[in-house]
Amino acid sequence: MNMNYFPDEVVEHVFDFITSHKDRNSVSLVCKSWYKIERYSRQRVFIGNCYSITPQRLIARFPGLKSLTLKGKPHFADFNLVPHDWGGFVYPWIKALAKSRIGLEELRLKRMVVSDDSLELLSKSFPNFKSLVLVSCEGFTTDGVAAIAANCRFLRELDLQENEVEDHRGHWLSCFPESCTSLVSLNFACLKGEINLASLERLVARSPNLKSLRLNRVVPLDTLQKLLMRAPQLVDLGIGSYVDDPSSEVFSKLKAVIQLCNSIRSLSGFLEVAPCCMSAIYPICENLTFLNLSYAPGLQGNDLTKLVQHCRKLQRLWILDCIGDKGLGVVASTCKELQELRVFPSDPFDAENAAVTEEGLVLISAGCPKLNSLLYFCHQMTNAALITVAKNCTNFIRFRLCILDPVKADPVTNQPLDEGFGAIVRSNKSLKRLSLSGLLTDQVFLYIGMYAKKLEMLSIAFAGDSNKGMLYVLNGCKKLRKLEIRDCPFGDVALLQDMGKYETMRSLWMSSCEVTLGACKTLAKKMPSLNVEIINESEKLESEQLEFSFDDRLLVDKMYLYRTLVGDRKDAPEYVWLL
Amino acid sequence: MAFEKDLNLDATELRLGLPGSSDESAKNQTPATLRSNNKRALPEESMSSNATASKNCDQETAPLPKAQVVGWPPIRSYRKNNLQPKKSEGEISGIYVKVSMDGAPYLRKIDLKVFKGYPELLKALEEMFKFKAGEYSEREGYNGSEFVPTYEDKDGDWMLVGDVPWEMFTNSCKKLKIMKGSEARGLGCV
């Protein structure tokens, strides 16, 4: 039976059940009729690279847009490899949407530059605006946050995650009008400054739908106790300051109120913490599915271990490496439902105190059969350990290993870690994201190209011997979308062998590799659907610019290329060359 | 590729000279190319450049301090900026003292460790008990206020808050009391 015999409304109704971006994109490609029905009914759009399309074209295609997700800077911007004013400005998007008749309700941004003006324009242009999520963004102050609080009458969600926000002190919270009672989620943990605690209490008191509340460091324990009294229905709690005398009356009150908060499934924060107070938390540990202690200073291995022992239902754990290998052993024997583990370094530059090693990882792999996502910072790793992990765990979707010394070999055998990572990709057929570290030769890339057939994102640093390494990956990983490489001996031959490949990918980043300006120019010329950007910040360049700026043999410091439908961007700073 | 490092002071060039790296010799085979701050020619034009470079390569044996590598380890700047150095045992436990105020029905407790100095402590006390302490001066104590912050020290003596250096104060303070001005006269005024 041919779907084209159904009236549009029926087809549209069927499409309502198709929610994933990928599926909706596929549906729109079937035929003209489906393209048309799909575009008018589409409400949520995800744009992984804000420079791949213009806001005008977005608005033209999806007039019914309600929710927009935008990502700006390349991933390595997180690690200071991209200058601050490189780009990723959200203002043009908000300006264009504001001019149009789009009834925007939700905006989710990652690694974008967000000005106070943008936030103010956003807050005044969309009467039904409900949800703002900013992750790793910068460029705004608490004044911009105040505008959102003051003007978005039906605001449900204000979620600020790990943003660099200039704090103009406290009044933003008081800008939520008394009539605002719709909040479901409020996360201001990344704000550094004071807030009006009384305003916060009143806000929580008049928000009966509040399910998620993440406080910043200045909210003290006694306020926490009062907030929990008002909002025992919370599902997700981020604690600010957690310091008090365990014998105090306030602390007793807190213990009592925590017993009432039996809906809490997710716990984070502890931005300031006294270990002696942690026992009050134990009653809610039983039900926790997500625990994030990665920002909790001063909790030693013992404190962490004691806490984790109560968390039998934990599915996701983010923790500092001071938990130690033994502590990870306790996690392995307690948290049988664990799916995601992230172990962060408490002291990234301390080479001496090996808090976690390959042992902890092996214990986890043996004890947690459902493990599918890993981020593990450690001081050393062995091939034997990785091979054991690969035997124990075959469900990895994300596997990111970061050995703090970037070119460290297997300390037992002095061999590169090729075999270990090879085992991981061979046994984890669903692997979508992989980050490598340690001493690695071209061999590891041979394995990746051969086995990592579902791989979508690969991060490489200080690895490989020759162009062959990069070519194995480009030729073998058919589903590759994002490739980011730094400090590897990959050059022009690898870059230019299959230029069409980059049209199937979102982006490629190469920094401190062996790619020349000439090769980049060639690529840019042959592939008009790609933007090839060179970032040249080196001060040394200025004096030699005259001699070398047109020399095609010049090795480029940083190259970022991405597919786009709209050609060169107009907002690049001086030191970014658009080829 | 290994040759650039000795002339390039950029500490991100970690491929050369790391102790224990067994693949150094393999890496020395790749031809040199031009870096923006390196005026040497390509190997096709000059074989001698390779030789000089190898020699320089041997000189570069000192390991580069890891902290200098830009963007390594790959931790979000936000997280790096929020990491706090490990605290010693003593720093973790607080210094809790009782605080009373004349006329107030019950006492409070505060942790002196969370304050960096007197101004912060006074502000906290003022907020907690809703009073104003007035201007402090060494000569006249707290001027222009009905209430005066005092404390009992290790010797059991009642002292005016602010006279001794902060560290000394936190180490010797046993309890705090916010006295009514009339009763505080005679304290700390020499």
Interface residues (C-beta under 8 A of the other chain):
Chain A: F76 D78 F79 N80 L81 S136 E162 N163 E164 C190 V243 D244 D245 S248 E272 A274 P275 C276 S294 Y295 P297 G298 C322 F344 P345 S346 D347 P348 F349 A351 F377 C402 L404 D405 P406 V407 K408 A409 N414 Q415 P416 S435 L439 T441 S459 A461 F462 D465 S466 R486 D487 P489 G491 S512 E514 T516 N536 S538 K540 L541 E544 F548 D551 R553 L554 L555 D557
Chain B: M1 E4 D10 T12 E13 L14 R15 L18 G20 S21 S22 D23 A26 K27 T30 T33 L34 R35 S36 N37 L42 K66 A67 V69 V70 G71 W72 P73 P74 I75 R76 S77 Y78 R79 K80 N82 L83 Q84 P85 K86 K87 E91 I92 S93 G94 Y96 K109 D111 V114
